[in-house]
């Protein structure tokens, strides 16, 4: 089952990268919810997808870079970076820890803990240690 969950999460992320919000929605239960640390509280998956859809007018591309992933039979916890490229040439990265809970093979709950980090314009100083 763990392999199936990995495939399901990957397919969900690839659907978002393709701006295919309809396909992403079909991978979720009817009652799926999303909780983000943005002060909005819990919301239906449709509202979360609509919010992401609304920014695509200003986004040329988005891609997910999964840093690490942990799984249980019906849960996935992952750390990833969402890379956004604006139509104006701007770029930004959104770092996140995301929890996915599955029910009957479908995503039933997503919890996202995100923060934006500006892209580095200069090299980081070397660690003196």
Buried (B, 14 or more C-beta within 10 A) or exposed (E): EEEEBBEBBEEBBBBBBEBEBEBBBEBBBEEBBBBBEEEEEEBBBBEBBEBBBEEBEEBEBBBBEBEEBEBEEBEBBBBBBBBBBEEEEEEBBBBBBBBBBBEEEEBBBBBBBBEEEEEEEEEEEEEEE
